């Protein structure tokens, strides 16, 4: 982690400039630098780690008095965080998603959600990003589990800028938050943004045939690539970045349903209980009677080695595969109507 | 160490707390009776003398903290808080498990004098470690007392927290183990014995004392011993159902008393009944 948040453009006042200056950072590294910088202006911020801080953590170097590595003790880390928040601190805790969200699950429930503690559990290794380390290091169920806890806010930012802006939003936020990051990508969305607001989805591009709702580094990237490929086939696609899974921006889901012919969710999470489940719940609850195509991890563990991309392909999480799946799901008359019109491809 | 007159007052208070617990056992919901009675003296020593607290300002920034990790003994804690002036004992009896009341069957943080809701075992010590470390990081001297059961020590999270507390030398923290030798399904000895507890806690880095957990003098002495540079553990040897002769030798983890049992119980504790 070579970037120095204290030189060059200021991360807080010029996030894009700072990101341009530090192009090689993954989102989880960006989170660390962002928290280090924002803690300069907020003395209540504390960071706890459970032996997965990696070497040279910028927060530990800059704010040693507010940093503790508790060792391989995820459960205790989260109980401690609850107590430190009780004293008025804004407590960030970090570990890998499978250990944070699942080993310490009851500590999240009783130490974060139930007392509505100002604890932020920030986990990388979301989804399959732990790839060849195997299913012990994958987290494909975390969002479903945490979404079910009353009072939890659940975030899954899509790129470096969003991670940085979300980290900023977590400083002032009141209540418990789970923020899920990946491990590998150095993702940068080519999408205009006017800030970041927890609970308010972003429409990244308008379209009328298909509405893709996605979250996270993989989900949103794949959705945009699929939309680009669909455009070349004359299929107009709306892409929504649902960076907040809870509270869910139902208005944007309803709007997307209204404006498009087919709803699709894309996420690096099991198709059960994550964004796919959440969108289905909203669509049913509002009686829309619409089909929702859920693209995500196919309710199985990946017990074979391989790159992140290789594992994602196995679940159809790829721009080309998503575009193909959508083509297959579009109402037939639409495809027939498209066929004799070569000018549109 | 408390003078004799103060000890006598504390003993009287312990009797009142026991009677109140027994009355809670005679409500329609009953209570975790055995484990509430075993920790009466521990609670009375802490709330009545050792801790810096003010019942009129339970949320004061200067307060010491008490976490009852064995949150099923809520009746014991509620009764001790009531008899320490945090709220009216009669209000407790009236509202205990009444619809919409704060007096739940496991400890509720909405009750005055309580920092954290507990009941799922193995969380209190981690919370206590966080409080002690958080207070120290702020340069504040507030002390933290965590009461665990001996059966509860089966939860691995306790041993995580014990390691963290010892490594960070959290001398503001005191762990009190209500060593009553019983757990939900029977004697700890036959289910999961906690052998060599003093040696284990010492090996983990806790300054460890073992006392008669029904001896207020000994408890106060152990809890008020000068603070060293490591966290402290006090193993309080207690009896499940202590102070209620009719429970001797019986499993009394949970009890719902009828009117006759209540009468007998109170009579055996020296209370005149009509």
Contacts between the chains, C-beta under 8 A, distances in Angstrom:
chain1	res1	chain2	res2	distance
A	46	B	134	7.8
A	46	B	137	7.3
A	65	B	137	6.7
A	66	B	137	7.1
A	68	B	133	6.8
A	68	B	168	7.5
A	70	B	164	5.1
A	71	B	160	8.0
A	71	B	163	6.9
A	71	B	164	6.6
A	71	B	167	7.5
A	73	B	160	3.9
A	73	B	161	7.5
A	73	B	163	7.0
A	73	B	164	5.9
A	75	B	122	7.7
A	75	B	126	6.6
A	75	B	156	7.9
A	75	B	157	4.3
A	75	B	160	5.9
A	76	B	126	4.2
A	76	B	129	6.5
A	76	B	157	6.1
A	76	B	160	4.1
A	76	B	161	4.6
A	76	B	164	5.6
A	78	B	126	7.6
A	79	B	123	5.3
A	79	B	125	7.9
A	79	B	126	2.8
A	79	B	127	5.0
A	79	B	129	7.5
A	79	B	130	6.2
A	79	B	157	7.3
A	79	B	161	7.1
A	80	B	126	5.7
A	80	B	127	7.4
A	80	B	129	5.4
A	80	B	130	3.2
A	80	B	133	6.6
A	80	B	134	7.9
A	80	B	161	8.0
A	80	B	164	7.4
A	81	B	130	6.5
A	82	B	116	7.5
A	82	B	127	6.2
A	82	B	130	6.5
A	83	B	116	7.4
A	83	B	126	7.7
A	83	B	127	4.5
A	83	B	128	7.1
A	83	B	129	7.5
A	83	B	130	2.9
A	83	B	131	4.3
A	83	B	134	6.1
A	84	B	130	4.8
A	84	B	131	7.6
A	84	B	133	7.0
A	84	B	134	3.9
A	84	B	137	8.0
A	86	B	115	6.4
A	86	B	116	7.3
A	86	B	130	7.9
A	86	B	131	7.1
A	86	B	134	7.8
A	87	B	131	6.8
A	87	B	134	4.4
A	87	B	135	6.8
A	87	B	138	7.0
A	89	B	134	6.2
A	106	B	120	6.3
A	106	B	123	8.0
A	107	B	123	6.9
A	107	B	126	7.3
A	107	B	157	7.8
A	110	B	117	7.4
A	110	B	120	5.9
A	110	B	123	6.0
A	111	B	123	7.0
A	111	B	126	7.8
A	111	B	127	7.3
A	114	B	117	6.4
A	115	B	109	6.6
A	115	B	116	7.1
A	115	B	117	6.9
